[in-house]
Amino acid sequence: MATIYDVAREAGVSPKTVSRVINGDVLVKAKTRQHVQETIGNLAYIPSNAARAMRSNKTGLVGLMTGAISTSATTPDVSGLPELFIIKSIQRVLSDAGITPLIADTGVDAARAATLVKTFAQHRVEALIYVADFHQQIELPDIPSNGPLLLVNCFDDAGTPCILPDDKAGQQALVNALIHAGHRRIGFITLAPDRIAHQRRLEGYRAALSSAGIPYDPDLVTAAGLHHAGPQEVVLMGDAVSQFMSLKDRPTVLCCGNDRMAMQLYGILRSRGIAVPGDISVAGFDDYKMISETLYPPLTTVVLPYEEMGKRAGEALLNHLRGDDALFAEVISVHGPVVWRQSVTAQSQCVTNTQS
């Protein structure tokens, strides 16, 4: 492999002149610059980024830690929409700006972050990003670093800048849309109660009802979502359907904690002879297109804005590295739009006396 000294010797100039050409120094004459550049091409010389980083203290590298790779590979049902969309979006924004993300997986063990930070430090990364596999509060080990740390899809007690999905706003927008379509009896089959998203979405559900002057009815809300799909969750979903259908004033639409649960609900309803949306409407959350667009009828749902969160994270980090912290806020909340499809029909067309 050619070195800067080989280029200098072949071009008949000093190594310092070659260095000046590589770094775009205007002091080099045009004729000399062209000759050195031609020699670099002929020798297939590749400048050392490491050496240039030593001089400028800028490496163009960012360390990205995540648990989403491991969990997405083995348990893709954890939250619905693949968290890898966050990582891909961050990578796209940084790469377009000439920043290279070094990606490492924690293997579902946040404690590994400390070891990974040491590895990143050896490569002299300029910043760190930690992407969680679902919306959660985390407690990272002490990970001292010379650069900033940005959390995505998670938050901590230390007030570290973070990018979070606005679950409350998303659920509120969905319920508002259902109310606008004439629904007043809106059932809600929620995620597991220990999930951050459960509480936020329940707040959004109640806020939408309150704004429309509709009293909150606890009989229309039940938790059935589990951390992993399986027979037990199907049983809980079936119990929820039985509970709702036994009510004197039955719901005209059922909201589900995520699209996976909505897919299970379709099967349960059909097994009981209940048509979607002819007898009851169904809505989800995530817009996991492998589910929402392939179900029949296609599923009305809310976008879990992972791609937008990744974009915001990349932009905030770039601005911080450039000395502008306008986007590097303590908390940036992102919510996605409602995607209206054929699984929901107007209340005037709903049949509310279907037998379970």
C-alpha positions in Angstrom: 0.0 0.0 0.0 1.4 3.4 -1.0 2.3 5.9 1.6 2.5 9.7 1.6 6.3 9.3 1.3 5.9 7.2 -1.9 3.7 9.9 -3.4 6.2 12.6 -2.5 9.1 10.7 -4.0 7.2 9.8 -7.2 6.0 13.4 -7.6 9.3 15.0 -6.7 7.9 17.1 -3.9 8.1 17.0 -0.1 5.7 15.0 2.1 4.5 18.3 3.5 3.4 19.5 0.0 1.5 16.2 -0.5 -0.2 16.8 2.8 -1.1 20.3 1.8 -2.7 19.0 -1.4 -4.7 16.4 0.5 -6.0 19.0 2.9 -6.8 21.6 0.2 -4.2 24.1 1.2 -4.4 27.1 -1.1 -0.7 27.8 -0.8 0.1 25.0 -3.3 0.4 26.1 -6.9 -2.2 24.8 -9.3 0.3 23.0 -11.5 2.0 21.3 -8.5 -1.5 20.4 -7.1 -2.6 18.7 -10.3 0.7 16.8 -10.6 0.4 15.5 -7.0 -3.2 14.6 -7.5 -2.4 12.6 -10.6 0.4 10.8 -8.7 -2.0 10.0 -5.9 -4.4 8.5 -8.4 -1.6 6.5 -10.2 -0.4 5.0 -6.9 -3.9 4.5 -5.5 -2.8 6.2 -2.4 -5.5 6.5 0.3 -5.0 9.2 3.0 -5.0 8.1 6.6 -8.2 9.4 8.3 -6.6 8.4 11.6 -3.6 10.7 11.1 -5.8 13.5 9.9 -8.0 13.1 13.0 -5.0 13.3 15.3 -4.2 16.7 13.8 -7.8 18.1 13.7 -9.3 16.3 16.7 -12.2 15.5 14.4 -12.8 11.9 13.4 -16.2 12.1 11.8 -17.3 9.1 13.8 -20.3 8.7 16.1 -20.8 5.7 18.4 -24.3 4.2 18.2 -25.3 1.6 20.9 -28.6 -0.3 20.7 -30.4 -3.3 22.1 -32.8 -3.2 19.1 -30.7 -5.5 16.9 -30.8 -8.5 19.3 -34.4 -8.1 20.3 -35.6 -7.5 16.7 -33.9 -10.6 15.5 -35.3 -12.9 18.2 -38.5 -11.3 19.4 -39.8 -9.0 16.6 -43.2 -8.9 18.4 -41.9 -6.9 21.4 -43.4 -3.6 20.3 -44.8 -3.9 16.8 -42.8 -1.7 14.4 -39.2 -2.7 14.0 -36.9 -0.4 16.0 -34.2 -0.9 13.3 -36.1 1.9 11.4 -34.7 4.3 14.0 -31.2 3.1 13.4 -31.5 3.2 9.6 -32.9 6.8 9.8 -30.1 8.0 12.1 -27.5 6.4 9.8 -29.0 8.0 6.7 -28.9 11.5 8.3 -25.4 11.2 9.6 -24.0 9.6 6.4 -25.4 12.4 4.3 -23.4 14.8 6.5 -20.2 12.8 6.1 -20.5 11.3 9.6 -19.9 7.6 10.0 -21.9 5.8 12.8 -20.1 2.9 14.5 -23.0 0.6 15.5 -22.7 -1.9 18.4 -25.4 -4.1 20.0 -25.7 -4.4 23.7 -27.1 -7.9 23.5 -30.2 -6.9 25.6 -27.9 -5.9 28.4 -27.5 -2.2 29.0 -24.6 -2.8 31.3 -22.5 -3.6 28.2 -22.7 0.0 27.3 -19.8 0.9 29.6 -17.6 -1.6 27.7 -18.8 -0.4 24.4 -18.0 3.2 25.3 -14.4 2.3 26.0 -14.2 0.7 22.6 -15.7 3.8 21.0 -13.3 6.0 22.9 -10.4 4.1 21.3 -11.8 5.1 17.9 -12.2 8.7 19.2 -15.9 9.0 18.4 -17.3 12.6 18.7 -20.6 11.6 20.2 -22.7 8.7 21.5 -26.3 7.6 20.8 -28.2 5.0 22.7 -31.3 3.5 21.0 -33.7 1.4 23.1 -35.8 -1.4 21.7 -39.0 0.1 23.1 -40.2 3.2 24.9 -38.8 2.9 28.4 -36.9 4.4 31.3 -33.3 3.2 31.5 -30.5 3.4 33.9 -27.2 3.3 32.0 -24.0 2.5 33.9 -21.5 5.4 34.4 -20.2 6.0 30.9 -17.9 9.0 30.9 -17.3 10.4 27.5 -15.7 13.5 26.0 -18.7 13.9 23.6 -22.4 14.3 24.1 -24.9 11.5 24.7 -28.3 11.3 23.1 -31.0 8.8 24.1 -33.6 7.6 21.5 -36.8 5.8 22.4 -35.8 6.0 26.1 -35.1 8.4 28.9 -33.3 8.5 32.3 -33.5 10.3 35.6 -30.4 12.4 34.8 -32.1 14.6 32.2 -30.0 13.3 29.3 -31.3 14.7 26.0 -33.7 12.2 24.4 -36.0 11.6 21.5 -39.3 10.0 22.5 -42.5 8.9 20.8 -45.5 11.0 21.8 -47.8 8.1 22.6 -50.3 10.3 24.3 -50.7 12.6 21.3 -51.0 9.7 18.9 -53.7 7.9 20.9 -55.6 11.2 21.4 -55.5 11.9 17.7 -56.9 8.4 16.9 -59.7 8.7 19.4 -60.5 12.2 18.2 -60.8 10.8 14.6 -63.1 8.0 15.8 -65.3 10.5 17.7 -65.4 12.6 14.5 -66.6 9.5 12.7 -69.6 9.3 15.1 -68.3 6.7 17.6 -69.1 7.3 21.3 -68.7 3.9 22.8 -64.9 3.3 22.2 -63.4 0.2 23.7 -59.6 0.1 24.5 -57.6 -3.1 24.8 -54.3 -1.8 26.1 -50.7 -2.8 26.3 -49.2 -4.4 29.5 -49.8 -1.9 32.4 -46.0 -1.8 33.2 -45.2 -0.3 29.8 -44.6 3.5 29.6 -46.6 3.5 26.4 -49.6 2.0 28.2 -50.0 4.9 30.6 -49.3 7.6 27.9 -51.8 6.2 25.5 -54.4 5.8 28.2 -53.9 9.5 29.0 -54.5 10.3 25.3 -57.6 8.1 25.2 -59.1 9.9 28.2 -58.1 13.3 27.0 -59.9 12.8 23.7 -63.1 11.6 25.5 -62.9 14.6 27.9 -62.5 17.1 25.1 -65.6 15.7 23.4 -67.7 15.7 26.6 -67.8 11.9 26.7 -67.6 10.4 30.2 -64.8 7.9 30.8 -66.2 4.4 31.3 -63.8 1.9 33.0 -65.8 -1.0 31.6 -64.6 0.0 28.2 -60.9 -0.4 29.1 -59.0 -3.6 29.8 -55.3 -4.6 29.6 -54.6 -7.7 27.4 -51.2 -7.0 25.8 -48.2 -8.9 27.0 -44.5 -8.3 26.3 -44.4 -11.2 23.9 -47.1 -12.7 21.6 -48.3 -16.1 22.5 -51.3 -18.2 23.6 -51.7 -16.4 26.9 -52.2 -13.1 25.1 -54.8 -14.6 22.8 -56.7 -15.9 25.8 -56.6 -12.4 27.4 -57.8 -10.8 24.1 -60.6 -13.3 23.9 -61.6 -12.5 27.5 -61.6 -8.8 26.6 -64.0 -9.4 23.7 -66.3 -11.4 25.9 -66.2 -8.6 28.5 -67.1 -6.0 25.9 -69.8 -8.0 24.2 -71.5 -8.7 27.5 -72.1 -5.0 28.2 -75.6 -3.7 27.8 -74.2 -0.7 25.8 -71.6 -2.3 23.7 -68.6 -0.5 22.1 -68.9 0.3 18.4 -65.1 0.3 17.9 -62.2 -1.4 19.6 -58.8 0.3 19.9 -55.8 -2.1 20.4 -52.5 -1.4 22.1 -50.6 -2.2 18.9 -51.2 -3.7 15.4 -50.2 -7.2 16.5 -53.0 -7.2 19.0 -55.4 -5.9 16.3 -54.4 -8.8 14.1 -55.2 -11.3 16.9 -58.5 -9.4 17.5 -59.5 -9.9 13.8 -59.2 -13.7 14.2 -61.1 -13.8 17.5 -63.9 -11.7 16.2 -64.2 -13.8 13.0 -64.2 -17.0 15.0 -67.3 -15.7 16.8 -69.0 -14.6 13.6 -68.4 -10.9 14.3 -67.6 -9.0 11.1 -65.0 -6.2 10.8 -66.1 -3.4 10.3 -69.7 -4.4 9.6 -70.5 -5.4 13.2 -67.7 -3.6 15.0 -64.8 -1.4 13.9 -61.1 -2.1 14.9 -58.1 0.3 15.2 -54.5 -0.3 16.1 -51.3 1.5 16.9 -47.8 1.4 15.2 -48.7 1.2 11.5 -46.6 -1.9 11.2 -47.2 -2.2 7.5 -46.6 -6.0 7.3 -49.8 -6.1 9.4 -51.8 -2.9 8.8 -51.7 -3.1 5.0 -52.1 -6.9 4.7 -55.0 -7.4 7.0 -58.4 -7.5 5.4 -59.9 -5.0 5.7 -56.8 -2.9 6.0 -56.2 -1.5 9.5 -56.9 2.0 10.7 -53.9 2.8 13.0 -51.5 5.4 14.3 -47.9 5.7 13.0 -45.3 5.0 15.6 -42.8 7.5 14.2 -39.6 5.6 14.4 -38.2 6.9 11.1 -39.0 10.5 12.1 -37.4 9.9 15.6 -34.2 8.7 13.9 -34.2 11.7 11.6 -34.7 14.1 14.6 -31.9 12.4 16.5 -29.5 12.6 13.6 -30.3 16.3 13.0 -30.0 17.2 16.7 -26.7 15.5 17.0 -25.3 17.1 13.9 -26.4 20.6 15.1 -24.7 19.9 18.5 -21.5 18.9 16.8 -21.6 22.1 14.8 -22.0 24.2 18.0 -25.8 24.8 17.7 -27.8 23.3 20.5 -31.2 24.6 19.3 -32.3 21.1 18.5 -30.5 19.4 21.3 -33.3 19.8 23.9 -33.8 17.8 27.1 -36.8 16.0 25.6 -38.0 16.0 22.0 -41.4 14.3 21.6 -42.5 13.1 18.2 -45.9 11.8 17.2 -47.1 10.2 14.0 -50.3 10.7 12.0 -53.5 8.6 12.0 -53.7 6.4 9.0 -57.4 5.9 8.2 -58.2 2.6 6.5 -61.3 0.3 5.9 -61.3 -1.4 9.4 -63.3 1.6 10.8 -66.7 2.7 9.5 -68.9 5.6 10.5 -71.1 5.0 13.6 -74.3 5.4 11.7 -73.3 2.3 9.7 -72.3 0.2 12.7 -74.4 -2.6 14.1 -74.4 -2.5 17.9 -76.6 -5.5 18.7 -74.3 -8.3 17.4 -74.3 -11.4 19.5 -71.0 -12.7 20.9 
